[in-house]
Amino acid sequence: MPLISVEEVLPNVRLGLWRIEESVNTFFSLYPDLEVLKGEIDGYGSVQRRLEVLAVRELLYCMTASSVELYHDKSGKPFLSNGVNIGISHTHGCAAVIMSPSNRVSVDVEYISERVGRVAQRLLRTDENAVSLVEKLLHWCTKETLYKLYSEDSLSLSEMQLLSIDGNEHNGIITARNIRRNATVNVHYRLFDGLALTYVAL
């Protein structure tokens, strides 16, 4: 099973990570609880999209030990039938789910590649500084995390500001701000296996 981990990262906040190594057929043969999704994923033309959906659902099953229903509102924000707050992200080869019964949560995971350099000029504010590829990617992941956390605000890139990055080459905390609300939050980050992960709970 390519389950990487399920852990309590903060009080009442659990984070699950799944390494996507299965084929679509393997998912269905190994995890019978996914059978109900066959009709849904047939509507996705991309194999990668099908794998991401299956990985997220199986990770959710591992974290809840039940077949809780996953829905999305009009803005695309996920929510669960049991009322638990949830955040979801996936990238090539990895899926992440964060859950909390009491906190608003958000997560983003991206694989480290040069592609972020192509959007760095649009991504960064004039008062933000990111030189290395990893720094640029942490800016990207943090803003993705904030955007999803404050989905009702539909924040632009310029309305999210990274104030500081405090940590090392493995993990740390990023202080960031929702400028529209003048709200400062601490975003946790991890770098592992060629991936960058950020998550937050309020």
Biotite code that builds the C-alpha atoms (Angstrom):
import biotite.structure as struc

atoms = struc.array([
    struc.Atom([0.000, 0.000, 0.000], chain_id="A", res_id=1, res_name="MET", atom_name="CA", element="C"),
    struc.Atom([1.552, 3.342, -1.030], chain_id="A", res_id=2, res_name="PRO", atom_name="CA", element="C"),
    struc.Atom([0.145, 5.111, 2.030], chain_id="A", res_id=3, res_name="LEU", atom_name="CA", element="C"),
    struc.Atom([3.008, 7.350, 3.125], chain_id="A", res_id=4, res_name="ILE", atom_name="CA", element="C"),
    struc.Atom([1.582, 8.502, 6.446], chain_id="A", res_id=5, res_name="SER", atom_name="CA", element="C"),
    struc.Atom([-1.429, 9.621, 8.442], chain_id="A", res_id=6, res_name="VAL", atom_name="CA", element="C"),
    struc.Atom([-0.459, 11.796, 11.388], chain_id="A", res_id=7, res_name="GLU", atom_name="CA", element="C"),
    struc.Atom([-1.803, 14.406, 13.764], chain_id="A", res_id=8, res_name="GLU", atom_name="CA", element="C"),
    struc.Atom([0.233, 17.448, 12.736], chain_id="A", res_id=9, res_name="VAL", atom_name="CA", element="C"),
    struc.Atom([-1.570, 19.893, 15.033], chain_id="A", res_id=10, res_name="LEU", atom_name="CA", element="C"),
    struc.Atom([-4.194, 19.432, 17.772], chain_id="A", res_id=11, res_name="PRO", atom_name="CA", element="C"),
    struc.Atom([-7.361, 18.068, 16.100], chain_id="A", res_id=12, res_name="ASN", atom_name="CA", element="C"),
    struc.Atom([-5.702, 18.265, 12.672], chain_id="A", res_id=13, res_name="VAL", atom_name="CA", element="C"),
    struc.Atom([-4.708, 15.142, 10.720], chain_id="A", res_id=14, res_name="ARG", atom_name="CA", element="C"),
    struc.Atom([-2.665, 15.026, 7.535], chain_id="A", res_id=15, res_name="LEU", atom_name="CA", element="C"),
    struc.Atom([-2.551, 12.061, 5.173], chain_id="A", res_id=16, res_name="GLY", atom_name="CA", element="C"),
    struc.Atom([-0.147, 11.485, 2.276], chain_id="A", res_id=17, res_name="LEU", atom_name="CA", element="C"),
    struc.Atom([-0.407, 8.893, -0.493], chain_id="A", res_id=18, res_name="TRP", atom_name="CA", element="C"),
    struc.Atom([2.269, 7.984, -3.028], chain_id="A", res_id=19, res_name="ARG", atom_name="CA", element="C"),
    struc.Atom([0.417, 7.269, -6.289], chain_id="A", res_id=20, res_name="ILE", atom_name="CA", element="C"),
    struc.Atom([2.033, 4.154, -7.746], chain_id="A", res_id=21, res_name="GLU", atom_name="CA", element="C"),
    struc.Atom([-1.021, 2.102, -8.747], chain_id="A", res_id=22, res_name="GLU", atom_name="CA", element="C"),
    struc.Atom([-2.735, 1.830, -12.089], chain_id="A", res_id=23, res_name="SER", atom_name="CA", element="C"),
    struc.Atom([-6.483, 2.472, -12.278], chain_id="A", res_id=24, res_name="VAL", atom_name="CA", element="C"),
    struc.Atom([-7.153, -1.271, -12.449], chain_id="A", res_id=25, res_name="ASN", atom_name="CA", element="C"),
    struc.Atom([-4.887, -1.911, -9.474], chain_id="A", res_id=26, res_name="THR", atom_name="CA", element="C"),
    struc.Atom([-6.781, 0.608, -7.373], chain_id="A", res_id=27, res_name="PHE", atom_name="CA", element="C"),
    struc.Atom([-10.050, -1.198, -8.041], chain_id="A", res_id=28, res_name="PHE", atom_name="CA", element="C"),
    struc.Atom([-8.600, -4.668, -7.463], chain_id="A", res_id=29, res_name="SER", atom_name="CA", element="C"),
    struc.Atom([-6.836, -3.764, -4.208], chain_id="A", res_id=30, res_name="LEU", atom_name="CA", element="C"),
    struc.Atom([-9.441, -1.471, -2.673], chain_id="A", res_id=31, res_name="TYR", atom_name="CA", element="C"),
    struc.Atom([-13.036, -2.764, -3.079], chain_id="A", res_id=32, res_name="PRO", atom_name="CA", element="C"),
    struc.Atom([-14.473, 0.347, -1.411], chain_id="A", res_id=33, res_name="ASP", atom_name="CA", element="C"),
    struc.Atom([-13.599, 2.279, -4.585], chain_id="A", res_id=34, res_name="LEU", atom_name="CA", element="C"),
    struc.Atom([-16.016, 0.281, -6.751], chain_id="A", res_id=35, res_name="GLU", atom_name="CA", element="C"),
    struc.Atom([-18.697, 2.957, -6.320], chain_id="A", res_id=36, res_name="VAL", atom_name="CA", element="C"),
    struc.Atom([-16.465, 5.432, -8.185], chain_id="A", res_id=37, res_name="LEU", atom_name="CA", element="C"),
    struc.Atom([-16.200, 3.481, -11.436], chain_id="A", res_id=38, res_name="LYS", atom_name="CA", element="C"),
    struc.Atom([-18.958, 5.414, -13.127], chain_id="A", res_id=39, res_name="GLY", atom_name="CA", element="C"),
    struc.Atom([-17.587, 8.761, -11.965], chain_id="A", res_id=40, res_name="GLU", atom_name="CA", element="C"),
    struc.Atom([-14.017, 8.319, -13.119], chain_id="A", res_id=41, res_name="ILE", atom_name="CA", element="C"),
    struc.Atom([-15.084, 7.049, -16.526], chain_id="A", res_id=42, res_name="ASP", atom_name="CA", element="C"),
    struc.Atom([-15.996, 10.664, -17.173], chain_id="A", res_id=43, res_name="GLY", atom_name="CA", element="C"),
    struc.Atom([-12.389, 11.796, -16.777], chain_id="A", res_id=44, res_name="TYR", atom_name="CA", element="C"),
    struc.Atom([-10.383, 11.655, -19.991], chain_id="A", res_id=45, res_name="GLY", atom_name="CA", element="C"),
    struc.Atom([-7.021, 11.969, -18.237], chain_id="A", res_id=46, res_name="SER", atom_name="CA", element="C"),
    struc.Atom([-5.549, 8.860, -16.623], chain_id="A", res_id=47, res_name="VAL", atom_name="CA", element="C"),
    struc.Atom([-3.653, 11.066, -14.183], chain_id="A", res_id=48, res_name="GLN", atom_name="CA", element="C"),
    struc.Atom([-6.895, 12.720, -13.096], chain_id="A", res_id=49, res_name="ARG", atom_name="CA", element="C"),
    struc.Atom([-8.471, 9.294, -12.517], chain_id="A", res_id=50, res_name="ARG", atom_name="CA", element="C"),
    struc.Atom([-5.517, 8.194, -10.408], chain_id="A", res_id=51, res_name="LEU", atom_name="CA", element="C"),
    struc.Atom([-5.629, 11.388, -8.344], chain_id="A", res_id=52, res_name="GLU", atom_name="CA", element="C"),
    struc.Atom([-9.337, 10.951, -7.606], chain_id="A", res_id=53, res_name="VAL", atom_name="CA", element="C"),
    struc.Atom([-8.870, 7.314, -6.597], chain_id="A", res_id=54, res_name="LEU", atom_name="CA", element="C"),
    struc.Atom([-5.848, 8.093, -4.409], chain_id="A", res_id=55, res_name="ALA", atom_name="CA", element="C"),
    struc.Atom([-7.685, 10.877, -2.594], chain_id="A", res_id=56, res_name="VAL", atom_name="CA", element="C"),
    struc.Atom([-10.741, 8.689, -1.970], chain_id="A", res_id=57, res_name="ARG", atom_name="CA", element="C"),
    struc.Atom([-8.687, 5.767, -0.672], chain_id="A", res_id=58, res_name="GLU", atom_name="CA", element="C"),
    struc.Atom([-6.639, 8.087, 1.518], chain_id="A", res_id=59, res_name="LEU", atom_name="CA", element="C"),
    struc.Atom([-9.864, 9.541, 2.869], chain_id="A", res_id=60, res_name="LEU", atom_name="CA", element="C"),
    struc.Atom([-11.087, 6.012, 3.593], chain_id="A", res_id=61, res_name="TYR", atom_name="CA", element="C"),
    struc.Atom([-7.842, 5.225, 5.457], chain_id="A", res_id=62, res_name="CYS", atom_name="CA", element="C"),
    struc.Atom([-8.183, 8.384, 7.539], chain_id="A", res_id=63, res_name="MET", atom_name="CA", element="C"),
    struc.Atom([-11.840, 7.907, 8.474], chain_id="A", res_id=64, res_name="THR", atom_name="CA", element="C"),
    struc.Atom([-12.248, 4.105, 8.352], chain_id="A", res_id=65, res_name="ALA", atom_name="CA", element="C"),
    struc.Atom([-15.590, 4.749, 6.684], chain_id="A", res_id=66, res_name="SER", atom_name="CA", element="C"),
    struc.Atom([-17.114, 5.584, 3.326], chain_id="A", res_id=67, res_name="SER", atom_name="CA", element="C"),
    struc.Atom([-17.854, 9.222, 4.141], chain_id="A", res_id=68, res_name="VAL", atom_name="CA", element="C"),
    struc.Atom([-19.207, 11.160, 1.161], chain_id="A", res_id=69, res_name="GLU", atom_name="CA", element="C"),
    struc.Atom([-17.009, 13.810, -0.457], chain_id="A", res_id=70, res_name="LEU", atom_name="CA", element="C"),
    struc.Atom([-18.626, 16.760, -2.212], chain_id="A", res_id=71, res_name="TYR", atom_name="CA", element="C"),
    struc.Atom([-17.552, 20.074, -3.746], chain_id="A", res_id=72, res_name="HIS", atom_name="CA", element="C"),
    struc.Atom([-19.348, 23.411, -3.562], chain_id="A", res_id=73, res_name="ASP", atom_name="CA", element="C"),
    struc.Atom([-19.810, 25.799, -6.490], chain_id="A", res_id=74, res_name="LYS", atom_name="CA", element="C"),
    struc.Atom([-16.308, 27.233, -6.035], chain_id="A", res_id=75, res_name="SER", atom_name="CA", element="C"),
    struc.Atom([-14.791, 23.739, -6.036], chain_id="A", res_id=76, res_name="GLY", atom_name="CA", element="C"),
    struc.Atom([-14.072, 23.697, -2.309], chain_id="A", res_id=77, res_name="LYS", atom_name="CA", element="C"),
    struc.Atom([-14.355, 20.153, -0.889], chain_id="A", res_id=78, res_name="PRO", atom_name="CA", element="C"),
    struc.Atom([-16.575, 19.251, 2.038], chain_id="A", res_id=79, res_name="PHE", atom_name="CA", element="C"),
    struc.Atom([-17.603, 16.032, 3.769], chain_id="A", res_id=80, res_name="LEU", atom_name="CA", element="C"),
    struc.Atom([-21.019, 14.629, 4.585], chain_id="A", res_id=81, res_name="SER", atom_name="CA", element="C"),
    struc.Atom([-20.052, 14.304, 8.259], chain_id="A", res_id=82, res_name="ASN", atom_name="CA", element="C"),
    struc.Atom([-19.235, 18.013, 8.620], chain_id="A", res_id=83, res_name="GLY", atom_name="CA", element="C"),
    struc.Atom([-15.491, 17.541, 9.169], chain_id="A", res_id=84, res_name="VAL", atom_name="CA", element="C"),
    struc.Atom([-13.400, 20.255, 7.491], chain_id="A", res_id=85, res_name="ASN", atom_name="CA", element="C"),
    struc.Atom([-11.168, 18.993, 4.697], chain_id="A", res_id=86, res_name="ILE", atom_name="CA", element="C"),
    struc.Atom([-8.477, 20.189, 2.316], chain_id="A", res_id=87, res_name="GLY", atom_name="CA", element="C"),
    struc.Atom([-7.229, 18.248, -0.703], chain_id="A", res_id=88, res_name="ILE", atom_name="CA", element="C"),
    struc.Atom([-4.277, 18.542, -3.052], chain_id="A", res_id=89, res_name="SER", atom_name="CA", element="C"),
    struc.Atom([-2.564, 16.310, -5.563], chain_id="A", res_id=90, res_name="HIS", atom_name="CA", element="C"),
    struc.Atom([0.341, 16.495, -7.944], chain_id="A", res_id=91, res_name="THR", atom_name="CA", element="C"),
    struc.Atom([2.157, 14.054, -10.178], chain_id="A", res_id=92, res_name="HIS", atom_name="CA", element="C"),
    struc.Atom([2.685, 10.977, -7.984], chain_id="A", res_id=93, res_name="GLY", atom_name="CA", element="C"),
    struc.Atom([1.266, 12.229, -4.683], chain_id="A", res_id=94, res_name="CYS", atom_name="CA", element="C"),
    struc.Atom([-2.048, 13.066, -3.001], chain_id="A", res_id=95, res_name="ALA", atom_name="CA", element="C"),
    struc.Atom([-2.565, 14.935, 0.273], chain_id="A", res_id=96, res_name="ALA", atom_name="CA", element="C"),
    struc.Atom([-5.625, 15.252, 2.510], chain_id="A", res_id=97, res_name="VAL", atom_name="CA", element="C"),
    struc.Atom([-5.900, 17.377, 5.653], chain_id="A", res_id=98, res_name="ILE", atom_name="CA", element="C"),
    struc.Atom([-8.874, 17.080, 8.025], chain_id="A", res_id=99, res_name="MET", atom_name="CA", element="C"),
    struc.Atom([-10.133, 18.696, 11.209], chain_id="A", res_id=100, res_name="SER", atom_name="CA", element="C"),
    struc.Atom([-13.445, 18.627, 13.094], chain_id="A", res_id=101, res_name="PRO", atom_name="CA", element="C"),
    struc.Atom([-12.767, 22.060, 14.590], chain_id="A", res_id=102, res_name="SER", atom_name="CA", element="C"),
    struc.Atom([-10.384, 24.033, 12.365], chain_id="A", res_id=103, res_name="ASN", atom_name="CA", element="C"),
    struc.Atom([-10.505, 25.430, 8.864], chain_id="A", res_id=104, res_name="ARG", atom_name="CA", element="C"),
    struc.Atom([-7.745, 23.650, 6.950], chain_id="A", res_id=105, res_name="VAL", atom_name="CA", element="C"),
    struc.Atom([-5.942, 23.818, 3.638], chain_id="A", res_id=106, res_name="SER", atom_name="CA", element="C"),
    struc.Atom([-3.086, 21.940, 1.972], chain_id="A", res_id=107, res_name="VAL", atom_name="CA", element="C"),
    struc.Atom([-1.036, 22.066, -1.210], chain_id="A", res_id=108, res_name="ASP", atom_name="CA", element="C"),
    struc.Atom([1.537, 19.649, -2.618], chain_id="A", res_id=109, res_name="VAL", atom_name="CA", element="C"),
    struc.Atom([3.675, 20.167, -5.722], chain_id="A", res_id=110, res_name="GLU", atom_name="CA", element="C"),
    struc.Atom([6.585, 18.318, -7.242], chain_id="A", res_id=111, res_name="TYR", atom_name="CA", element="C"),
    struc.Atom([9.778, 20.339, -7.489], chain_id="A", res_id=112, res_name="ILE", atom_name="CA", element="C"),
    struc.Atom([10.495, 21.307, -11.085], chain_id="A", res_id=113, res_name="SER", atom_name="CA", element="C"),
    struc.Atom([11.660, 24.224, -13.193], chain_id="A", res_id=114, res_name="GLU", atom_name="CA", element="C"),
    struc.Atom([8.118, 25.033, -14.276], chain_id="A", res_id=115, res_name="ARG", atom_name="CA", element="C"),
    struc.Atom([7.599, 27.352, -11.299], chain_id="A", res_id=116, res_name="VAL", atom_name="CA", element="C"),
    struc.Atom([10.402, 29.551, -12.607], chain_id="A", res_id=117, res_name="GLY", atom_name="CA", element="C"),
    struc.Atom([8.334, 30.352, -15.677], chain_id="A", res_id=118, res_name="ARG", atom_name="CA", element="C"),
    struc.Atom([5.586, 31.929, -13.582], chain_id="A", res_id=119, res_name="VAL", atom_name="CA", element="C"),
    struc.Atom([7.759, 33.495, -10.871], chain_id="A", res_id=120, res_name="ALA", atom_name="CA", element="C"),
    struc.Atom([7.445, 37.008, -12.261], chain_id="A", res_id=121, res_name="GLN", atom_name="CA", element="C"),
    struc.Atom([3.650, 36.808, -12.117], chain_id="A", res_id=122, res_name="ARG", atom_name="CA", element="C"),
    struc.Atom([3.701, 34.951, -8.798], chain_id="A", res_id=123, res_name="LEU", atom_name="CA", element="C"),
    struc.Atom([5.854, 37.286, -6.717], chain_id="A", res_id=124, res_name="LEU", atom_name="CA", element="C"),
    struc.Atom([4.987, 40.701, -5.363], chain_id="A", res_id=125, res_name="ARG", atom_name="CA", element="C"),
    struc.Atom([7.628, 43.434, -5.575], chain_id="A", res_id=126, res_name="THR", atom_name="CA", element="C"),
    struc.Atom([8.155, 43.161, -1.802], chain_id="A", res_id=127, res_name="ASP", atom_name="CA", element="C"),
    struc.Atom([8.749, 39.398, -1.955], chain_id="A", res_id=128, res_name="GLU", atom_name="CA", element="C"),
    struc.Atom([12.111, 37.811, -2.639], chain_id="A", res_id=129, res_name="ASN", atom_name="CA", element="C"),
    struc.Atom([12.651, 34.273, -3.912], chain_id="A", res_id=130, res_name="ALA", atom_name="CA", element="C"),
    struc.Atom([15.952, 33.389, -5.547], chain_id="A", res_id=131, res_name="VAL", atom_name="CA", element="C"),
    struc.Atom([16.201, 29.618, -5.523], chain_id="A", res_id=132, res_name="SER", atom_name="CA", element="C"),
    struc.Atom([13.813, 27.202, -7.184], chain_id="A", res_id=133, res_name="LEU", atom_name="CA", element="C"),
    struc.Atom([12.675, 25.893, -3.799], chain_id="A", res_id=134, res_name="VAL", atom_name="CA", element="C"),
    struc.Atom([11.986, 29.411, -2.510], chain_id="A", res_id=135, res_name="GLU", atom_name="CA", element="C"),
    struc.Atom([9.871, 30.156, -5.566], chain_id="A", res_id=136, res_name="LYS", atom_name="CA", element="C"),
    struc.Atom([7.986, 26.890, -5.138], chain_id="A", res_id=137, res_name="LEU", atom_name="CA", element="C"),
    struc.Atom([7.334, 27.598, -1.458], chain_id="A", res_id=138, res_name="LEU", atom_name="CA", element="C"),
    struc.Atom([5.847, 30.944, -2.470], chain_id="A", res_id=139, res_name="HIS", atom_name="CA", element="C"),
    struc.Atom([3.649, 29.151, -4.991], chain_id="A", res_id=140, res_name="TRP", atom_name="CA", element="C"),
    struc.Atom([2.512, 26.437, -2.558], chain_id="A", res_id=141, res_name="CYS", atom_name="CA", element="C"),
    struc.Atom([1.847, 28.932, 0.215], chain_id="A", res_id=142, res_name="THR", atom_name="CA", element="C"),
    struc.Atom([-0.307, 31.114, -2.009], chain_id="A", res_id=143, res_name="LYS", atom_name="CA", element="C"),
    struc.Atom([-2.200, 28.068, -3.260], chain_id="A", res_id=144, res_name="GLU", atom_name="CA", element="C"),
    struc.Atom([-2.795, 27.081, 0.361], chain_id="A", res_id=145, res_name="THR", atom_name="CA", element="C"),
    struc.Atom([-3.994, 30.556, 1.326], chain_id="A", res_id=146, res_name="LEU", atom_name="CA", element="C"),
    struc.Atom([-6.212, 30.818, -1.744], chain_id="A", res_id=147, res_name="TYR", atom_name="CA", element="C"),
    struc.Atom([-7.983, 27.593, -0.811], chain_id="A", res_id=148, res_name="LYS", atom_name="CA", element="C"),
    struc.Atom([-8.171, 28.515, 2.875], chain_id="A", res_id=149, res_name="LEU", atom_name="CA", element="C"),
    struc.Atom([-9.892, 31.795, 2.008], chain_id="A", res_id=150, res_name="TYR", atom_name="CA", element="C"),
    struc.Atom([-11.759, 30.457, -1.011], chain_id="A", res_id=151, res_name="SER", atom_name="CA", element="C"),
    struc.Atom([-14.677, 32.815, -0.435], chain_id="A", res_id=152, res_name="GLU", atom_name="CA", element="C"),
    struc.Atom([-12.305, 35.789, -0.974], chain_id="A", res_id=153, res_name="ASP", atom_name="CA", element="C"),
    struc.Atom([-11.088, 34.666, -4.437], chain_id="A", res_id=154, res_name="SER", atom_name="CA", element="C"),
    struc.Atom([-7.741, 36.278, -3.651], chain_id="A", res_id=155, res_name="LEU", atom_name="CA", element="C"),
    struc.Atom([-5.431, 37.444, -6.404], chain_id="A", res_id=156, res_name="SER", atom_name="CA", element="C"),
    struc.Atom([-1.715, 36.657, -6.177], chain_id="A", res_id=157, res_name="LEU", atom_name="CA", element="C"),
    struc.Atom([-0.987, 40.256, -5.196], chain_id="A", res_id=158, res_name="SER", atom_name="CA", element="C"),
    struc.Atom([-3.414, 39.996, -2.252], chain_id="A", res_id=159, res_name="GLU", atom_name="CA", element="C"),
    struc.Atom([-1.319, 37.269, -0.640], chain_id="A", res_id=160, res_name="MET", atom_name="CA", element="C"),
    struc.Atom([2.068, 38.120, 0.818], chain_id="A", res_id=161, res_name="GLN", atom_name="CA", element="C"),
    struc.Atom([4.846, 35.959, 2.243], chain_id="A", res_id=162, res_name="LEU", atom_name="CA", element="C"),
    struc.Atom([6.473, 37.782, 5.136], chain_id="A", res_id=163, res_name="LEU", atom_name="CA", element="C"),
    struc.Atom([9.120, 35.269, 6.219], chain_id="A", res_id=164, res_name="SER", atom_name="CA", element="C"),
    struc.Atom([10.325, 31.692, 5.878], chain_id="A", res_id=165, res_name="ILE", atom_name="CA", element="C"),
    struc.Atom([11.733, 30.223, 9.087], chain_id="A", res_id=166, res_name="ASP", atom_name="CA", element="C"),
    struc.Atom([13.121, 26.710, 8.805], chain_id="A", res_id=167, res_name="GLY", atom_name="CA", element="C"),
    struc.Atom([15.607, 24.479, 7.052], chain_id="A", res_id=168, res_name="ASN", atom_name="CA", element="C"),
    struc.Atom([15.892, 22.288, 3.962], chain_id="A", res_id=169, res_name="GLU", atom_name="CA", element="C"),
    struc.Atom([13.371, 19.815, 5.400], chain_id="A", res_id=170, res_name="HIS", atom_name="CA", element="C"),
    struc.Atom([10.618, 21.748, 7.185], chain_id="A", res_id=171, res_name="ASN", atom_name="CA", element="C"),
    struc.Atom([9.638, 25.001, 8.779], chain_id="A", res_id=172, res_name="GLY", atom_name="CA", element="C"),
    struc.Atom([7.014, 27.715, 9.124], chain_id="A", res_id=173, res_name="ILE", atom_name="CA", element="C"),
    struc.Atom([6.111, 30.423, 6.642], chain_id="A", res_id=174, res_name="ILE", atom_name="CA", element="C"),
    struc.Atom([4.452, 33.595, 7.890], chain_id="A", res_id=175, res_name="THR", atom_name="CA", element="C"),
    struc.Atom([1.998, 34.828, 5.287], chain_id="A", res_id=176, res_name="ALA", atom_name="CA", element="C"),
    struc.Atom([-0.754, 37.421, 5.048], chain_id="A", res_id=177, res_name="ARG", atom_name="CA", element="C"),
    struc.Atom([-4.167, 37.761, 3.489], chain_id="A", res_id=178, res_name="ASN", atom_name="CA", element="C"),
    struc.Atom([-3.884, 41.443, 2.636], chain_id="A", res_id=179, res_name="ILE", atom_name="CA", element="C"),
    struc.Atom([-7.586, 41.946, 2.040], chain_id="A", res_id=180, res_name="ARG", atom_name="CA", element="C"),
    struc.Atom([-8.399, 40.828, 5.594], chain_id="A", res_id=181, res_name="ARG", atom_name="CA", element="C"),
    struc.Atom([-5.096, 41.975, 7.090], chain_id="A", res_id=182, res_name="ASN", atom_name="CA", element="C"),
    struc.Atom([-4.901, 38.461, 8.539], chain_id="A", res_id=183, res_name="ALA", atom_name="CA", element="C"),
    struc.Atom([-1.533, 36.836, 9.267], chain_id="A", res_id=184, res_name="THR", atom_name="CA", element="C"),
    struc.Atom([-1.260, 33.043, 9.376], chain_id="A", res_id=185, res_name="VAL", atom_name="CA", element="C"),
    struc.Atom([1.472, 30.469, 9.952], chain_id="A", res_id=186, res_name="ASN", atom_name="CA", element="C"),
    struc.Atom([1.794, 28.003, 7.089], chain_id="A", res_id=187, res_name="VAL", atom_name="CA", element="C"),
    struc.Atom([3.792, 24.830, 7.758], chain_id="A", res_id=188, res_name="HIS", atom_name="CA", element="C"),
    struc.Atom([6.021, 23.442, 5.027], chain_id="A", res_id=189, res_name="TYR", atom_name="CA", element="C"),
    struc.Atom([7.877, 20.213, 4.304], chain_id="A", res_id=190, res_name="ARG", atom_name="CA", element="C"),
    struc.Atom([10.316, 19.264, 1.558], chain_id="A", res_id=191, res_name="LEU", atom_name="CA", element="C"),
    struc.Atom([10.679, 15.529, 0.886], chain_id="A", res_id=192, res_name="PHE", atom_name="CA", element="C"),
    struc.Atom([11.129, 13.074, -1.977], chain_id="A", res_id=193, res_name="ASP", atom_name="CA", element="C"),
    struc.Atom([11.214, 15.823, -4.592], chain_id="A", res_id=194, res_name="GLY", atom_name="CA", element="C"),
    struc.Atom([7.980, 17.344, -3.281], chain_id="A", res_id=195, res_name="LEU", atom_name="CA", element="C"),
    struc.Atom([6.999, 20.568, -1.549], chain_id="A", res_id=196, res_name="ALA", atom_name="CA", element="C"),
    struc.Atom([4.072, 20.446, 0.888], chain_id="A", res_id=197, res_name="LEU", atom_name="CA", element="C"),
    struc.Atom([2.360, 23.322, 2.690], chain_id="A", res_id=198, res_name="THR", atom_name="CA", element="C"),
    struc.Atom([-0.571, 23.189, 5.095], chain_id="A", res_id=199, res_name="TYR", atom_name="CA", element="C"),
    struc.Atom([-2.417, 25.458, 7.503], chain_id="A", res_id=200, res_name="VAL", atom_name="CA", element="C"),
    struc.Atom([-5.137, 25.243, 10.149], chain_id="A", res_id=201, res_name="ALA", atom_name="CA", element="C"),
    struc.Atom([-7.059, 28.136, 11.698], chain_id="A", res_id=202, res_name="LEU", atom_name="CA", element="C"),
])
